[in-house]
Amino acid sequence: MSENRDNSKGVEDEDGKKLEDMKAKQEAEIEQAKDSSTPLKETATDAKSGGSTRRPGKEILEEDPTKIGESEPSRIFLFEMRLTESDVEQDRLCIPVEFALDHFPPIPTLSPRFYEEKRVEGVCSVARKMKAKDVVRFYTPLPCSPDKQYMLIDHVKRNPQDDAVIRHLDCTSKYFIFHHQLTYFDLNYGLLLSKVEVRNHFRVVGIPAETHNVERLYFTDAKNTDWCMKITMFNDWYTINGPGWDQCVKDYHLEPGDFISFYRCVQPFNSRHFLIRLQKLVNEFKGGDGKGGDKPQGDGGSSKENKSRFAHCCIA
């Protein structure tokens, strides 16, 4: 009887020793995986090549490609912003709420519904010589700080050769989204679009939301001038407005009856990036040579019967 107990105890000791050995082996493998940078490199490569299924603006593991002596610490990519003329002139970066809410604490003195943007000062200083269309990328350092109040910022200078040149061929039926005839309201108060138009064609727009009711859309014309415009919602109607829209109307001398056509961008810099073409209607009955009169004559006919000239405004 005692012999059986001794044998049983010996088996238990042997099993316990095997279990401890297995645990030690697993812990060693985990530590080795932590020290290895291969998984981080693979994740970053997938994200850059478009293989990642993560939503833009969400965290992507990435390792700093720059190596000076030892490997630089790893970091987590958060999002990037392309500088506008206004950002450079005022030496501050205005980050839209749709990005800021995910990565910055809210402004305590403001209601979330009026939280439109987060302003980061000094990102375009003269010392960095940043220009419009340059990119500012935001990262979380690894290891992360406990309060998550620290970020890494990377400044990427634009190479003019990498600019997407807006060509006439880019504004074709292949990339066409929809068109809209401008009204007096559009020109003076903002481009008025129906809920159906926005839901069908600008699906990236997430308003109205509990946190905000203003977002941004980005456009660039054929002269490669960038425009940043706000989009808001009121009573099931959306309005594209703001200083960007006002300046575009002014620069291209838009009038009621002109058309704005939207196209997908061939090389968008983010999901809110579109092309547009602005068409100014020219009355074919203006004195026989197209230079007289102020208003179209007759009922206008079909769009093929109306002569038009293109304002060369492709906003992306």
C-alpha positions as CSV (number, residue, x, y, z in Angstrom):
1,M,0.0,0.0,0.0
2,S,2.8,2.4,1.0
3,E,4.7,1.4,-2.2
4,N,1.7,2.5,-4.3
5,R,1.6,5.8,-2.5
6,D,5.3,6.3,-3.1
7,N,5.0,5.5,-6.8
8,S,2.0,7.9,-7.1
9,K,4.0,10.7,-5.4
10,G,6.9,10.1,-7.7
11,V,4.7,10.4,-10.8
12,E,3.1,13.7,-9.4
13,D,6.6,15.1,-8.8
14,E,7.7,14.2,-12.3
15,D,4.5,15.8,-13.8
16,G,5.0,18.9,-11.8
17,K,8.6,19.2,-12.9
18,K,7.5,18.8,-16.6
19,L,4.9,21.5,-16.1
20,E,7.4,23.9,-14.6
21,D,9.8,23.3,-17.5
22,M,7.0,24.0,-20.0
23,K,6.1,27.3,-18.2
24,A,9.8,28.4,-18.2
25,K,10.1,27.6,-21.9
26,Q,6.9,29.6,-22.7
27,E,8.2,32.6,-20.7
28,A,11.5,32.5,-22.5
29,E,9.7,32.4,-25.9
30,I,7.5,35.4,-24.8
31,E,10.6,37.4,-23.7
32,Q,12.3,36.6,-27.0
33,A,9.3,37.7,-29.0
34,K,9.2,41.0,-27.1
35,D,12.9,41.7,-27.9
36,S,12.4,40.8,-31.6
37,S,11.5,43.8,-33.9
38,T,10.3,41.5,-36.7
39,P,6.6,41.7,-35.9
40,L,6.7,45.5,-35.7
41,K,8.4,45.7,-39.1
42,E,5.9,43.4,-40.7
43,T,3.0,45.4,-39.3
44,A,4.4,48.7,-40.5
45,T,5.0,47.2,-44.0
46,D,1.5,45.9,-44.2
47,A,0.1,49.4,-43.3
48,K,2.2,51.2,-45.8
49,S,1.4,48.8,-48.6
50,G,-2.3,49.1,-48.0
51,G,-2.6,45.5,-46.6
52,S,-3.8,46.7,-43.2
53,T,-7.5,46.7,-42.5
54,R,-7.2,49.4,-39.8
55,R,-9.3,52.5,-40.2
56,P,-7.3,55.6,-41.1
57,G,-6.3,57.5,-38.0
58,K,-6.2,54.5,-35.8
59,E,-3.0,53.2,-34.2
60,I,-0.5,51.3,-36.4
61,L,2.6,49.7,-34.9
62,E,5.7,51.0,-36.6
63,E,9.4,50.9,-36.0
64,D,11.5,54.0,-36.7
65,P,13.5,53.2,-39.9
66,T,16.3,55.6,-38.8
67,K,19.1,53.9,-37.0
68,I,22.0,55.8,-35.4
69,G,24.2,53.4,-33.6
70,E,21.5,51.3,-31.8
71,S,17.9,50.9,-33.0
72,E,15.6,53.9,-32.3
73,P,12.7,53.1,-29.9
74,S,9.5,51.8,-31.6
75,R,6.5,54.1,-31.9
76,I,2.8,53.9,-32.7
77,F,1.6,55.9,-35.7
78,L,-1.6,57.9,-34.9
79,F,-2.4,60.1,-37.8
80,E,-0.9,62.7,-40.2
81,M,-1.9,66.2,-41.3
82,R,-1.1,68.1,-44.5
83,L,-0.3,71.7,-43.8
84,T,-2.3,74.5,-45.4
85,E,-1.3,78.0,-46.2
86,S,-3.1,79.2,-43.1
87,D,-1.3,76.7,-40.9
88,V,2.1,78.0,-42.1
89,E,1.2,81.7,-41.9
90,Q,-0.1,81.4,-38.4
91,D,2.5,78.9,-37.3
92,R,-0.1,76.6,-35.8
93,L,-1.8,73.4,-36.9
94,C,-5.6,73.1,-36.7
95,I,-6.5,69.4,-36.2
96,P,-10.1,68.6,-37.1
97,V,-12.3,67.2,-34.4
98,E,-12.7,63.8,-36.2
99,F,-8.9,63.2,-35.5
100,A,-8.5,65.2,-32.3
101,L,-11.2,63.4,-30.3
102,D,-9.4,60.1,-30.7
103,H,-6.0,61.3,-29.6
104,F,-6.4,64.5,-27.5
105,P,-8.3,65.4,-24.3
106,P,-11.4,67.6,-24.9
107,I,-11.3,71.2,-24.1
108,P,-12.9,71.4,-20.7
109,T,-14.4,74.9,-21.2
110,L,-16.3,74.0,-24.3
111,S,-19.3,71.8,-24.9
112,P,-18.3,68.7,-27.0
113,R,-20.8,69.8,-29.7
114,F,-18.8,73.0,-30.3
115,Y,-15.4,71.3,-30.1
116,E,-14.3,71.8,-33.8
117,E,-10.5,71.6,-33.7
118,K,-7.4,71.2,-31.6
119,R,-4.7,73.8,-32.2
120,V,-1.0,72.8,-31.9
121,E,1.3,75.8,-31.8
122,G,4.8,76.1,-33.3
123,V,4.7,73.1,-35.6
124,C,5.5,75.2,-38.7
125,S,8.2,77.4,-37.2
126,V,10.8,79.2,-39.3
127,A,13.5,76.9,-38.0
128,R,11.8,73.9,-39.6
129,K,11.0,75.9,-42.8
130,M,7.7,74.1,-43.2
131,K,5.6,75.0,-46.2
132,A,2.1,74.3,-47.4
133,K,1.5,70.6,-48.4
134,D,4.3,69.4,-46.1
135,V,3.1,66.7,-43.7
136,V,3.2,66.5,-39.9
137,R,2.9,63.0,-38.5
138,F,1.9,62.2,-34.9
139,Y,3.1,59.1,-33.0
140,T,2.9,57.7,-29.5
141,P,6.3,56.8,-28.1
142,L,7.0,53.3,-26.9
143,P,6.9,52.6,-24.0
144,C,3.9,54.8,-23.6
145,S,3.8,57.5,-20.9
146,P,1.3,56.7,-18.1
147,D,-0.7,59.9,-18.7
148,K,-0.5,59.6,-22.5
149,Q,0.2,63.3,-22.7
150,Y,3.4,63.0,-24.8
151,M,3.6,62.6,-28.6
152,L,6.3,62.3,-31.2
153,I,6.0,64.6,-34.2
154,D,7.7,63.9,-37.5
155,H,8.0,66.6,-40.1
156,V,8.0,65.4,-43.7
157,K,9.0,67.9,-46.5
158,R,7.0,67.7,-49.6
159,N,8.8,66.8,-52.9
160,P,7.2,68.9,-55.7
161,Q,7.7,66.0,-58.0
162,D,5.3,63.9,-55.9
163,D,2.5,66.3,-56.3
164,A,-0.6,64.8,-58.0
165,V,-1.0,66.9,-61.2
166,I,-4.7,67.5,-61.9
167,R,-5.2,66.9,-65.6
168,H,-8.2,67.3,-67.8
169,L,-8.3,63.5,-68.2
170,D,-8.7,63.1,-64.4
171,C,-12.1,64.8,-64.6
172,T,-13.8,62.2,-66.8
173,S,-16.9,60.0,-66.4
174,K,-14.6,57.3,-65.0
175,Y,-14.1,59.3,-61.8
176,F,-17.3,61.4,-61.8
177,I,-19.4,61.5,-58.6
178,F,-22.1,64.1,-59.1
179,H,-22.6,67.7,-60.1
180,H,-24.5,70.7,-58.6
181,Q,-25.8,73.9,-60.1
182,L,-24.8,76.9,-57.9
183,T,-27.5,79.1,-56.4
184,Y,-27.4,82.5,-54.7
185,F,-27.6,80.7,-51.4
186,D,-24.7,78.5,-52.2
187,L,-22.4,81.4,-53.1
188,N,-23.3,83.5,-50.1
189,Y,-23.9,81.1,-47.3
190,G,-22.3,77.8,-48.3
191,L,-22.8,75.0,-50.8
192,L,-26.1,73.4,-49.8
193,L,-26.3,69.6,-50.3
194,S,-29.1,67.2,-49.5
195,K,-28.7,64.4,-46.9
196,V,-29.0,61.9,-49.7
197,E,-26.1,63.5,-51.7
198,V,-23.8,63.5,-48.7
199,R,-24.7,59.9,-47.6
200,N,-24.2,58.6,-51.1
201,H,-21.1,60.5,-52.2
202,F,-19.3,61.6,-49.0
203,R,-19.7,58.5,-46.9
204,V,-16.7,59.4,-44.8
205,V,-18.6,62.3,-43.2
206,G,-19.8,61.2,-39.8
207,I,-22.0,64.0,-38.7
208,P,-24.3,64.5,-36.9
209,A,-22.5,62.9,-33.9
210,E,-22.9,63.2,-30.2
211,T,-19.4,64.7,-30.0
212,H,-19.4,67.2,-32.9
213,N,-21.4,68.6,-35.7
214,V,-18.6,70.0,-37.9
215,E,-16.0,68.1,-40.0
216,R,-13.6,68.9,-42.9
217,L,-13.3,68.1,-46.5
218,Y,-10.1,68.8,-48.5
219,F,-9.8,70.0,-52.1
220,T,-7.0,71.1,-54.4
221,D,-7.5,72.9,-57.7
222,A,-5.7,72.5,-61.1
223,K,-3.2,75.1,-59.9
224,N,-2.4,72.7,-57.0
225,T,-3.9,75.2,-54.5
226,D,-5.3,73.4,-51.5
227,W,-8.6,74.3,-50.0
228,C,-9.9,73.1,-46.6
229,M,-13.7,73.5,-46.1
230,K,-16.0,72.8,-43.3
231,I,-19.1,70.7,-43.7
232,T,-22.0,71.1,-41.2
233,M,-25.5,69.8,-40.9
234,F,-28.8,71.5,-40.0
235,N,-32.3,70.2,-40.5
236,D,-31.2,67.2,-42.7
237,W,-29.3,69.5,-45.0
238,Y,-25.5,69.8,-45.2
239,T,-23.6,72.9,-46.0
240,I,-20.0,73.1,-47.2
241,N,-18.7,76.5,-46.1
242,G,-15.9,78.3,-44.3
243,P,-13.1,80.6,-45.4
244,G,-11.9,78.0,-48.0
245,W,-15.3,78.0,-49.8
246,D,-15.6,81.8,-49.6
247,Q,-12.1,82.3,-51.1
248,C,-12.8,79.7,-53.9
249,V,-16.0,81.6,-54.9
250,K,-14.0,84.8,-54.9
251,D,-11.0,83.6,-56.8
252,Y,-13.0,81.9,-59.6
253,H,-15.7,84.6,-59.8
254,L,-18.5,82.1,-59.4
255,E,-22.1,83.2,-60.1
256,P,-25.5,81.7,-59.8
257,G,-26.1,79.1,-62.5
258,D,-22.5,78.0,-62.7
259,F,-21.8,74.3,-62.1
260,I,-19.6,72.4,-59.7
261,S,-18.8,68.8,-60.5
262,F,-17.2,66.4,-58.0
263,Y,-14.8,63.6,-59.0
264,R,-12.8,61.0,-57.1
265,C,-9.2,61.8,-56.7
266,V,-6.7,59.6,-58.6
267,Q,-4.1,60.0,-55.8
268,P,-5.9,61.2,-52.7
269,F,-3.8,62.1,-49.6
270,N,-6.7,60.9,-47.4
271,S,-10.3,59.7,-47.6
272,R,-11.7,63.2,-47.5
273,H,-9.8,64.3,-50.6
274,F,-11.8,65.0,-53.8
275,L,-11.6,66.7,-57.2
276,I,-14.0,69.2,-58.5
277,R,-14.5,71.1,-61.8
278,L,-16.1,74.5,-61.9
279,Q,-18.0,75.4,-65.1
280,K,-19.0,78.9,-65.9
281,L,-22.0,79.0,-68.3
282,V,-21.6,81.2,-71.3
283,N,-24.8,82.2,-73.2
284,E,-24.5,81.2,-76.8
285,F,-26.8,84.1,-77.8
286,K,-24.6,86.9,-76.4
287,G,-24.4,89.2,-79.4
288,G,-23.5,86.2,-81.7
289,D,-19.8,86.3,-80.5
290,G,-20.3,85.2,-76.9
291,K,-19.3,88.6,-75.5
292,G,-22.5,90.4,-74.9
293,G,-25.6,90.3,-72.7
294,D,-25.9,89.3,-69.0
295,K,-28.6,86.6,-69.0
296,P,-29.2,83.4,-71.0
297,Q,-32.0,83.6,-73.5
298,G,-34.7,81.1,-74.0
299,D,-35.3,78.1,-71.8
300,G,-31.7,77.0,-71.9
301,G,-32.2,73.6,-73.5
302,S,-30.1,70.6,-72.6
303,S,-26.6,70.8,-71.2
304,K,-25.2,69.8,-74.6
305,E,-26.8,72.9,-76.1
306,N,-25.2,75.3,-73.6
307,K,-21.7,76.4,-74.3
308,S,-19.4,76.5,-71.3
309,R,-15.8,77.3,-70.4
310,F,-14.0,75.5,-67.7
311,A,-12.5,77.5,-64.8
312,H,-9.7,74.9,-64.5
313,C,-10.7,74.3,-60.9
314,C,-10.2,70.7,-59.9
315,I,-10.3,70.7,-56.2
316,A,-9.0,67.6,-54.5
